[in-house]
């Protein structure tokens, strides 16, 4: 379940990157993708808020209790007696003050417990960030790999088209037969198929289900 939520968050971020890059067509470096991810990912932001709350608990845990001041009133006449009603004549007040004194270093122990809880929260947040960035990085590299394969498939098709042009000229000159030319033209289908597969693989890598950001490079703009 945790893995699914992590992948879902990375996928949502990838969708935002796809939308932005689709309109602006601006190449992104890995550092830019990472910065956008860390700034916009809701899971990381929620974890950071929880970490801040845990740090705030350290302050609360070490606070001293406030003293309590009380004032008790008694003897007030509620109803008339023998046609005489002086409600405040017999009222007397009793002030009181109390303070909770904690013994055996209870405040220090609460502070230590809160600090350890903050340490656990820090470790959990770091692990969450590391996991999400690792997933994002894998999909980032996968997108780059598929893009390189697509460029190679395009170059192969261009080169084969040039080869076909040469062989057509050879056919016109009588250097090869029509059967040989047809065989070469039929082989072009394989290069077209490779190109189509590469395009589909790249779109799959860019798809939010694969959590891959678009148009990013580990070393510099594409």
Secondary structure, DSSP 4 states (H G I P E B T S, - for coil): -HHHHHHHHHHHHHHHHHHHHHHH---EEHHHHHHHHHHH-HHHHHHHHHHHHHHHHHHHHTPPPPPEEEEEEE----S-BTTB--TTTT-EEEEEEE-----TTHHHHHHHHHHHHHHHHHHHHHHHHHHHHHHHHHHHHHHHHHHHHHHHHHHHHHHHHHHHHHHHHHHHTTSS-HHHHHHHHHHHHHHHHHHHHHHHHHHHHHSGGGT--SSEESSS--
